[in-house]
Amino acid sequence: MPPKLLLGTNNKGKLREYHALLECIPLELVSPADIGISAEVAETGKNFKENAGLKASVFMQKSGLITLADDSGLEVDALQGEPGVMSARYAGENATDIERIRFLLSKIKGIPWEKRTAQFRAVIAIAVPGEEIRFAEGECLGYITFEPRGEKGFGYDPVFFVPELGKTMAELNPAIKNRISHRGKAALQAREILLQIQASGRLHNG
C-alpha cells in the first residue's frame, strides 16, 4: 500500500481538484472523512500562509499523517485586496457561493472594466510530524466580470475572468483550470516537496 497523504479540508471542490492535481504522486490521498476524523479549524491567521499552516498542523496532529492543507482566496485591487483571507466568509459565515458572488459584485458596482483587476492566491502548507511546515504558493491574475459566467468550478470562479483564455474560471475545462490556476501552480511546487520527502524515506503511513 502506498503511504497516505491527508488532504486537510472538508471542501468537496478542493478535494476534487487535489485528487486531479496530485494524481501522479504515488500516494494514497485521503480526506478527513475517509479516516474518520473531523475538525473545524478557526482561520485566525493574518494571511493565507498563517491559515494554511494552522490547518495543516491541526489535521496532522489529529491524524498522525503527513498533511497537505491550503488557504486561498480572491484579492480585488479596487477593494484594496478584499476579500482576501475573508473570501469564504465575505458575505457572512454561512453564505452560499451565489451569495458571496452577489455581495462582491455589489461592492464594485459601477467600477469600469479596466479597474476590475484581481488575483486568486493560494498557499499550500505541508506538515510532517516532527518537522517544520513547508509552504508552496501560486497566483493567477485576472478581472472580475459584471455578472457570473459558467457552471464549472466553485467559489468565485464564475466571476473571475482569465484574459489570456477569454473565459471565466467557471467556463474552463477542469484540466485547463488546474494548469493555470493559483491552486494548480502551488500544487506543482507541493508535488516537488512531497517527492523530496518521499525520497528521503520520511513519508510513511500513520
DADA-V526120 format. One record per residue. N is the residue number from 1. RES is the residue in one small letter. SS is DSSP state (2 for helix, 1 for strand, 0 for the rest). OMEGA is omega in degrees with one decimal (999 if undefined). BURIAL is + if it has 16 or more other C-alpha atoms within 10 Angstrom, else -. Layout:
BEGIN
n: [N | N]
res: [RES | RES]
ss: [SS | SS]
omega: [OMEGA | OMEGA]
burial: [BURIAL | BURIAL]
END
This chain:
BEGIN
n: [1 | 2 | 3 | 4 | 5 | 6 | 7 | 8 | 9 | 10 | 11 | 12 | 13 | 14 | 15 | 16 | 17 | 18 | 19 | 20 | 21 | 22 | 23 | 24 | 25 | 26 | 27 | 28 | 29 | 30 | 31 | 32 | 33 | 34 | 35 | 36 | 37 | 38 | 39 | 40 | 41 | 42 | 43 | 44 | 45 | 46 | 47 | 48 | 49 | 50 | 51 | 52 | 53 | 54 | 55 | 56 | 57 | 58 | 59 | 60 | 61 | 62 | 63 | 64 | 65 | 66 | 67 | 68 | 69 | 70 | 71 | 72 | 73 | 74 | 75 | 76 | 77 | 78 | 79 | 80 | 81 | 82 | 83 | 84 | 85 | 86 | 87 | 88 | 89 | 90 | 91 | 92 | 93 | 94 | 95 | 96 | 97 | 98 | 99 | 100 | 101 | 102 | 103 | 104 | 105 | 106 | 107 | 108 | 109 | 110 | 111 | 112 | 113 | 114 | 115 | 116 | 117 | 118 | 119 | 120 | 121 | 122 | 123 | 124 | 125 | 126 | 127 | 128 | 129 | 130 | 131 | 132 | 133 | 134 | 135 | 136 | 137 | 138 | 139 | 140 | 141 | 142 | 143 | 144 | 145 | 146 | 147 | 148 | 149 | 150 | 151 | 152 | 153 | 154 | 155 | 156 | 157 | 158 | 159 | 160 | 161 | 162 | 163 | 164 | 165 | 166 | 167 | 168 | 169 | 170 | 171 | 172 | 173 | 174 | 175 | 176 | 177 | 178 | 179 | 180 | 181 | 182 | 183 | 184 | 185 | 186 | 187 | 188 | 189 | 190 | 191 | 192 | 193 | 194 | 195 | 196 | 197 | 198 | 199 | 200 | 201 | 202 | 203 | 204 | 205 | 206]
res: [m | p | p | k | l | l | l | g | t | n | n | k | g | k | l | r | e | y | h | a | l | l | e | c | i | p | l | e | l | v | s | p | a | d | i | g | i | s | a | e | v | a | e | t | g | k | n | f | k | e | n | a | g | l | k | a | s | v | f | m | q | k | s | g | l | i | t | l | a | d | d | s | g | l | e | v | d | a | l | q | g | e | p | g | v | m | s | a | r | y | a | g | e | n | a | t | d | i | e | r | i | r | f | l | l | s | k | i | k | g | i | p | w | e | k | r | t | a | q | f | r | a | v | i | a | i | a | v | p | g | e | e | i | r | f | a | e | g | e | c | l | g | y | i | t | f | e | p | r | g | e | k | g | f | g | y | d | p | v | f | f | v | p | e | l | g | k | t | m | a | e | l | n | p | a | i | k | n | r | i | s | h | r | g | k | a | a | l | q | a | r | e | i | l | l | q | i | q | a | s | g | r | l | h | n | g]
ss: [0 | 0 | 0 | 1 | 1 | 1 | 1 | 0 | 0 | 0 | 0 | 2 | 2 | 2 | 2 | 2 | 2 | 2 | 2 | 2 | 2 | 0 | 0 | 0 | 0 | 0 | 0 | 1 | 1 | 1 | 1 | 0 | 2 | 2 | 2 | 0 | 0 | 0 | 0 | 0 | 0 | 0 | 0 | 0 | 0 | 0 | 0 | 2 | 2 | 2 | 2 | 2 | 2 | 2 | 2 | 2 | 2 | 2 | 2 | 2 | 2 | 2 | 2 | 0 | 0 | 0 | 1 | 1 | 1 | 1 | 1 | 1 | 1 | 1 | 1 | 1 | 2 | 2 | 2 | 0 | 0 | 0 | 1 | 2 | 2 | 2 | 2 | 2 | 2 | 0 | 0 | 0 | 0 | 0 | 0 | 0 | 2 | 2 | 2 | 2 | 2 | 2 | 2 | 2 | 2 | 2 | 2 | 0 | 0 | 0 | 0 | 0 | 2 | 2 | 2 | 0 | 1 | 1 | 1 | 1 | 1 | 1 | 1 | 1 | 1 | 1 | 1 | 0 | 0 | 0 | 0 | 0 | 0 | 1 | 1 | 1 | 1 | 1 | 1 | 1 | 1 | 1 | 1 | 1 | 0 | 0 | 0 | 0 | 0 | 0 | 0 | 0 | 0 | 0 | 0 | 0 | 2 | 2 | 2 | 1 | 1 | 1 | 0 | 0 | 0 | 0 | 1 | 1 | 2 | 2 | 2 | 0 | 0 | 2 | 2 | 2 | 2 | 2 | 2 | 2 | 0 | 2 | 2 | 2 | 2 | 2 | 2 | 2 | 2 | 2 | 2 | 2 | 2 | 2 | 2 | 2 | 2 | 2 | 2 | 0 | 0 | 0 | 0 | 0 | 0 | 0]
omega: [177.4 | 176.9 | 179.6 | 170.9 | 179.4 | 173.2 | -171.7 | 177.2 | 172.4 | -178.4 | -175.7 | 177.3 | 178.3 | 179.3 | 179.4 | -178.7 | -178.7 | 175.9 | 176.9 | -175.6 | -175.0 | -174.7 | -178.4 | 178.5 | -177.4 | 179.3 | 173.3 | -178.9 | -179.8 | 176.3 | 175.0 | -179.9 | -179.0 | -175.9 | 171.4 | 175.5 | 177.2 | 177.5 | 171.8 | -174.5 | 176.9 | -177.6 | -175.1 | -179.5 | 179.9 | -177.9 | -177.5 | -177.5 | -179.8 | -179.8 | 177.8 | 178.9 | 178.2 | -177.3 | 179.9 | -178.6 | -178.4 | -178.8 | 177.0 | 179.9 | 179.8 | -172.3 | -172.6 | -178.4 | 167.2 | -169.8 | 174.3 | 176.2 | 178.1 | 164.6 | -175.2 | 179.1 | -176.4 | 176.2 | -178.8 | -173.7 | -179.1 | 178.2 | 178.9 | 176.0 | 174.3 | -0.2 | 175.0 | -177.4 | 178.0 | -173.3 | -177.0 | -175.1 | -171.6 | -179.4 | -178.3 | -173.1 | -174.0 | -179.3 | 175.4 | 176.3 | -179.3 | 179.6 | 178.1 | 179.4 | 179.1 | -179.5 | 178.7 | -178.5 | 178.0 | -178.5 | -177.9 | 176.7 | 178.9 | 178.0 | -175.8 | -174.9 | -173.9 | 179.4 | -179.5 | -179.8 | -177.6 | 173.3 | 166.8 | 179.2 | 178.7 | 172.0 | 177.2 | 174.4 | 177.6 | -176.9 | 176.8 | -179.8 | 176.9 | -177.9 | 176.9 | 179.1 | 176.2 | -175.7 | 173.0 | -175.5 | 176.3 | 176.2 | 177.9 | -176.4 | 179.0 | -179.9 | 175.2 | -178.8 | 179.6 | 177.2 | -178.2 | 176.2 | 175.8 | -175.4 | -177.1 | 175.9 | -179.1 | 178.7 | -177.2 | -176.9 | -176.6 | 180.0 | 179.2 | -175.4 | 179.0 | -170.3 | -177.2 | 178.9 | 178.6 | -178.4 | 170.0 | 176.4 | -177.0 | 176.9 | -174.8 | 167.4 | -177.2 | 180.0 | 177.9 | 178.2 | -178.0 | 179.5 | -172.4 | -173.1 | 175.0 | -179.7 | 177.9 | 179.5 | 177.5 | -179.2 | 175.8 | 178.1 | -179.0 | 178.2 | 179.4 | 178.3 | -179.2 | 178.4 | 177.0 | 179.2 | -179.7 | -179.9 | -179.4 | 179.9 | -176.9 | -177.9 | -178.1 | 179.2 | 176.5 | 999]
burial: [- | - | + | + | + | + | + | + | + | - | - | - | - | + | + | - | + | + | - | - | + | + | - | - | - | - | + | - | + | + | + | + | - | - | - | - | - | - | - | - | - | - | + | - | - | - | - | + | + | + | + | + | + | + | + | + | + | + | + | + | - | - | + | - | + | + | + | + | + | + | + | + | + | + | + | + | - | - | - | - | - | + | + | + | + | + | + | + | - | + | + | - | - | - | - | - | + | - | - | + | + | + | + | + | + | - | - | + | - | - | - | - | - | - | - | + | + | + | + | + | + | + | + | + | + | + | + | + | + | - | - | - | + | + | + | + | + | + | + | + | + | + | + | + | + | + | - | + | + | - | - | + | + | - | + | + | + | + | + | + | + | + | - | - | - | - | + | + | + | + | + | + | - | - | - | - | + | + | - | + | + | + | + | + | + | + | + | + | - | + | + | - | + | + | - | - | - | + | - | - | - | - | + | - | - | -]
END
